[in-house]
Amino acid sequence: HDFLKTGRATLKIVATMAVVAAMALVSCSPRKNNAATRKYQEFITRYNIHFNGDTHYKETLKEMETVYEDDYSRLLFIHPAEAKADDKAPQPQGNFDRSIEKAQKAIQLRSIKKKPKKKSGRSSDPAYKAWMKREEYNPFLHNSWMMMGRSQYMNGDFLGSASTFFYISKHFSWLPETVTEARLWEARSYCALDWLFEAETILTRIKPEQLTSKTIKELYYSTYADFAVRSKDYTRAVAMIREAIPLSSGEQKTRLNFLLGQCLSLLGDKEGAYQAFKKAGSSSSSAYRTQFNARIKQSEVFTGADITPEVKALQRMVKYDRNKEYLDQVYYAIGNLYLSRGDTLHAIDNYELAAEKSTRNGIDKAISQLTLGGLYYDLKKY
């Protein structure tokens, strides 16, 4: 009998708690707008829906940046995601659909659009007027909007991401840092689409005082570098890349150093390019393939009086098994060193070896054959 009485009491407590919880949930509905609902919706958005999407985004992004195999025969992309706009470029891995779905769910379920109750006596207060004009009252939801835009960009939906970031810049005006970041992502999306006029319009309107955080600074300088490279303004690109490198890390920092070397090489600054390629190849985060290509690029811009140490260093690379599929590049680089010193005979020998030892029969073999063909033509060996 006592056991039954205790059980009934427990059931009453549980039922009461359930009713209270249900009432709390109803009172914190996004259809209402007060301090409690805003706090509740912010908490649920941050630690439930958004957290899962953000974790997936970060893990997928790290994998994309780490395993992507850049095409070192051309100017590198500022970020692997931009390769998705070029069918001829190696395509990056990673799908960000889950992050987009989580962002959409957060926006759909946790958005607070309803205006709060008006407070008498504050109608003339400018801050209060601005507060009442807001279109969103969930204090965290702008983060989900930003996650959706970045995920669209990483998925290669550059037009979609540009539209999302444009929406953010127009509808979250009370968050100036978020607006600046959104505008920069919009400009980066336009760069990926090769809409350079639209990208430049945004970039030239960003003022120095708006670069208020490391994240925004890195985004600004790398996006401006992207625009400059695509515009073939390599002098400006070099300046912007140099600003972006200290703000970057990991594979992205290595990628920027390599791109810096490429731009300096195009400008004729061989010594500067040599040092940039050296940094790219010596980075702790660089894969062997990157180290190898950086070493090859160094030989192309070598300015020393004696090429013998460079030639011997490259010839040693031929002996390593891991370089077997890259022999065409090694011999091409040796040929370039001899050619830079006017030694046509040794240059031709190495260009011929580049073709003979090629296992991939790709662009590296084609480049060495083009160079060899030019030499034969100059020698009238038609």
Disulfide bonds with the S-S distance in Angstrom:
none
